[in-house]
Amino acid sequence: MPELLKERLLALNDQRISKDGVLVIKAQSHRSQEKNKAEACERLQEVVASVAISPLLRRATKPTRSSQRKRLEGKASRGQIKAARGRVRD
C-alpha cells in the first residue's frame, strides 16, 4: 500500500515534489519553530490523505436512442436557421 501512495504522489506533478521524488513543504507563517513544524506536518498529512483516496473509475455509457434522435433534430433545425440567414434573392 505505501508503494501505491508513493506512485500516486509522484504522479501529482506538483511543484513541491522534486525530480528525486522528495516532497518539500515550507512553513514560515509562525514565529516559533514548533508551530511551523506542526503546520508542515498537517499539510503533509493533507497531501497524503488526498492521494490515499482512490479515484473512481469512469464507466463508459451509451446515449439512448431518443437522446440521439433529439440531438440530431436539434442540429438539423439549427442548420435550417443558419441556412436561412443567406442573402435574399430577387
N, C-alpha and C positions, 0 to 999 in steps of 0.2 A: 504493500500500500504506500509506504513512503516514496518508493521509486516513481509511482504513478503521480504523486503530488509534485515531485521534483520535475517530472516531464511537463506537467501542466504549467508549473511556474515558469519554466524556460520557454514555453510556448506563448506566454503572455505578450512577449515583445514590449515589455515595459522598460522605460529608460533607466529605472532603478536597478535593473539586472545587468551586470557587466558581461562581457564576452566570455569570461571564465566561469560564469554561472553563479556569481556572488551577488546576493541581494543586499543593496546598500540603502539603509534607512537613516535619514538625518533628522535629528530633533534638536532644535535650539530655541524653542519658544519660552522655556522657563529659565530662571536664573540658577536653579540648582541642578546638579548633575543627576541626582536621583530621580527627580521629576522627568527630566529629559529621557533618561533610560526607560522609565516606566512608560512614557508616551511612545517611545520607539518600539517597545515590546508589544504594546497594544496594537500599534499599526501593523507590526509583523504578524500578529495573530489574525488581524482582519484580512490581510493578504492571503494567508494560508487558508483561512476559513472560506474565502471566496473561491479558491481553487479546489477546495475539498468537495464542494457540491458538484456532482457530475452533471453536465448539460443534458437536457432532454433530447432524445433523438427525434428528428422530424420525420413524420410519416407522410409519404407522398400520397396525395389523394387525387381523384379524378373528378372533374366538374360534371354535374348532372346534365342530362340531355336538355332539360328545359333551360338551364342557365346558359348552355352553349347556344341554344336557339335564340334566347333573348339577347345575348351579346352580338350575334350575327345580325339580328334585326336592327339593333341599335346602330351598328356600323353602317348598315345599308341606308338607314334613314339619315344619318349624318352625311353620308356620301351624296344623297339626293339634295340635301340642303346646300352642300358646298358646290354641287354641280349647277344649282340654280343661281349662283352668285355671278355667273358669267355675264358678258355683255348682252344687251337686248338687241336682237336682230330685226331689221325692218323688212 
